[in-house]
Amino acid sequence: MSEVAQSEISPEQKTYSAVEKNGVVMAIWEMVGNKHIRTIDPRSREGKALLAHYQSQKEQQQKEETSESPAENAANATPGS
């Protein structure tokens, strides 16, 4: 891919998909839209960084979901339950 083409692709357009087999990540695909750009080895430095970033985001979302205050939980409860 030429430098011009690479500069036209913004990071927001890139997505990453984990390819799993028996619950183990075998590869990470870098995609732009529906087009496969490259395959990243999950054991590589970049692959480990991507997986660590995903895990930290997943943990943060779980913390946010469980950290709702009791007042918010009461407000969301249905009457009579």
N, C-alpha and C positions, 0 to 999 in steps of 0.2 A: 504494500500500500504506500502510496506516495506521501510525502510530508504534507502536501496541500490537502489531500484527502483526510489524513489523520487530524489536521488542525480543524477541519470542518465538523468533525464528530465531537460533540460536547460530552463531557462525562455524564451528564444527566440522561443521555440517550442510551448509555451502556447499561446492560443488566447482566447479572451473573446467575447461572443455574447450576445447582449441585446435581451431579449424576451419581445416584446411589445404587449399590447392589448389596442386598442382605443387610441394610442399615449402615453400610460403610460408604463414605464419599469416595468414589473412584476417580472423579474428574470434576473440574469446574469449567463450565462453558461461559465465555464472554460473548454476549450477543448485542447486536444493534438492530432493534426491531426484531424481525424473524430471522435475521442473517447471523450465522455462526461466524465469529471473527477468529477466535482461537480457543484452544483448550489449555487450561492451567492445571498443573499437577498439584493436588492438595498437599503433597509433602514438601513442595517448594516454599521458599520464603514468602513469595506473593500469595500462594495458596493458603498457607497458614495464617497470614494476615487477614485475608478475606474471610476465612472461617472464624477467626477470633472476633472480627468486627461483627459478623452475623450473630455470634453467640452473645456478645455484649449487648446488642440491640434487643435480642430476644429476652435476655434477663431483665433489661430495663423495662420492657413492656410488661413483663410478669410482675415486677415490683410495683409499677404504676397501677395495675389492675387490682392488686391485693392491698394497696395503700389507701383505698377510698376511706374517708372518715366515717364513723358510725352515723353521723347526721346525714351524710349522702346515702348510706345504705338504708336508713329509715325512710328517707324521702322517696327512694326508689321501690320500697316494699309495697306490695298490694294490700289493700285493706282486707281484714278478716283472715289474714294468713298467719 
